[in-house]
Amino acid sequence: MKMSSFKSFENQMLKDRFLGFLIWESIFSSAIFVISKTIFLSPFTQNPFSPSFLTIISFLAFHLSLLIFSTSLHTISSPCFDRPASIAELAFALGRFVFNSVVGGASPSCSDAGARRRLRTLLGFVVFVVSAVVAGALGVLSLCRNVELGLRGLLFGLIYGGYYVYKQRWVLKFPIVQRPAFFSFKMGLPSAIGQALLMSTVAFLCSSALVVFLPVQFKSHSTKWKSIVDQVIFYVGSFTVCLCWELCHYLHQVTQTKSCIFAPPKGSAAAESNPSKSLFEALETSDPRSLLKYLAYFDLCIVCDSNVDTWRRDAFFEETGVTYKRVIKACLRPLEELTSKLSVSLEDFSAKKTDQLANQLRSPSDTLMDLTLHEPFNELQLCAWCVRSAGALTAHSHKDDAFGVAQLSGCNADVVSTLLSCLLAIEACLGKKTNLQAPHSTGAANIKWATSSTGRRDAGDASVAASKRRRGPLHAKAYAMADILRTSIYNIVSEFRDEMLVSNVARNLDKDWIPSGKPLHGSCQLLLQRLVLFLDDQAN
């Protein structure tokens, strides 16, 4: 598959998913529109069951509002979290743009790629909120047929759009277990109804204050009973629109996170010659934060960590070993980046820490360590798939690798070393001491005597600072990642236990399972000590 054909395949797949999302969205939204107009709003409408030109216009306007919302939702959705630009970054970018426009200047360098990505993220959020405001006003107006209530829909859209962005609901969450699309969508229906009731109630209370500031020509001078009826109509209309938006959110999650098989049909000529070609193209050539790359890693995790399509997993262990090394390299690349970023963040925190009094007065959530450690965990889902894939494939190589390419190429040692280094870095973020222990620290009656720490004091300070935030989101992500790493390492150790025990007795465990050279985090002695703990079932 050439690059052009692969790009066309990517665009076609994403286009088909978005088109399927719009089709199903139009079906259930039409049903909700009809139910809302015929059951809930019919008591307040004259001749509710007689079709008219105005009814058709309202129906089309309602679908136009949903199209605006769905398109903007699809635009900002991403498989991983990306921090938007701050006010200072936005002001700097605008100032630089104005300066270059007036006096001329060179185009931004490649080093500003992160800043440009954050600016695009911020711009996407602004466009989404504006789209929600327009869609909210248009949707409420099409249902209620009242200009005043349509203007109140502006505030409803603003509240919903801001809440959606603030809660990071635009991040796609891949389900652990893949279920049929209808069943997954049905599971989100109760939550959608509850969320719609909550948001419509908040919008109703907040928008009531908007009536006071409306121009005189938009205010209704009707009776008190008519005013009460308008309040009921607006609540029903805002609830209907919000329910459609919530169902759009869940339907978009289901359609976008559905697994994709990057393999030719079993039994075809391509499956016999090179069954992993399309998978490697998706892993190695797609954009780092694209949905296609996440779907490729998700497919790789399913193949390696389960007994689905075992013929594809067996194809990784071909005689030359090139395919196996490419798979392991693709799995370890995100983990190496995660470990490197965590190590740099821990070192920066230790180097730039201020005096003790300033640390005591400053909130733990505002420290430099918080700001620098959150970013590496933005791709937590992708790293979790890589850990599971690398661990499961290494464990399967004990029985499935007939040519021994996994051990002879050094891939097994690379996997174990990378997983251990990543685990040590994450444990440092959790506040756990990862210093090297003395070899003879156990005395009589198996009592472990306290030993002097041979690690740096500043790294210990960073660990102590991190231990103060055990209820924050950073701790939850780090704890989940550490648990996945321990499970995968235990999976490898349990499969190669006999070989590791022989190597440990012969003092060759480090030569067989820990590559020479400086690891990404810690030292070779520390990695060996931690591997022995896993071998003794004492790692926690």
PEFEN-V349070 format. One line per field, one symbol per residue. psi: psi as a letter, one per 30 degrees, with the letter a starting at -180 (. if undefined). burial: b if it has 16 or more other C-alpha atoms within 10 Angstrom, else e. A space follows every 10 residues. Layout:
psi=???
burial=???
//
This chain:
psi=jleeeeeeee eeeeeeeeee eeeeeeefee eeeeeeefee fefgkkifgj kleeeeeeee eeeeeeeeee eeeeefkkfl kkklkleeee eeeeeeeeee eefllllklf fgeeeeeeee eeeeeeeeee eeeeeeeeee efefhkeeee effeeeeeee eeeeeeghff kkjkkekjlk eeeeeeffee eeeeeeeeee eeeeeefeff eegkleffkk haleeeeeee eeeeeeeeee eeeeeeeeee eeeeeegkkk jiklkkflee feeifgeeee eeefflkegl eeeeeeeeee eeeeglgkhf feefffhlef feeeeeeeee efeeeeeeee eeeeeeeeee egkaleeeee fkkefgleee effeefgehe eeeeeeeeee eeeeeffeef iffgfeeefg eeeeeeeeee eeeeeeeeef gkkglklkfh gkakghkjkk lkkglkeeee eeeeefffhf glfeeeeeee eeeeeeeeee eeeeegeeee eeeeeghgee effjlllkle kaleeeeeee eeeeeghgk.
burial=eeeeebbeeb eeeeeebbeb bbeebbeebb ebbeebbeeb beeeeeeeee eeeebeebbe bbbbbbbbbb ebbbebbbbb bbbbbeeeeb eebeeeeeee eeeeeeeeee eeeebbebbe bbebbbbbbb bbbbbbbbbb bbbbbbbbbb bbbbbbbbbb bbebbeeebb bbebeeeeee eeebbeebbe ebbebbbebb bebbeebeee beeeeeeeee eeeeeeeeeb ebbbbbbbbb bbbbbbbbbb bbbbbbbbbe bbbbeeeeee beeebbbbbb bbbeebeeee bbbbbbbbbb bbbbbeeeee ebbbbbbeee bebbbebbeb bbebbbebbb bbbebbeebb eebeeeeeee eeebeeebbb ebbbbebbbb bbbbbbbbbb bbbbbbbeee beebbbbeee bbbbbbbbbb bbbbbbbbbb bbbbbbbeee eeeeeeeeee eeeeeeeebb bbbbbbbebe eeebbebbbe bbebbbebbb bbbebbbeeb bebbeeeebb ebbbbeeebb bbebebbbbb bbebbeeeee
//
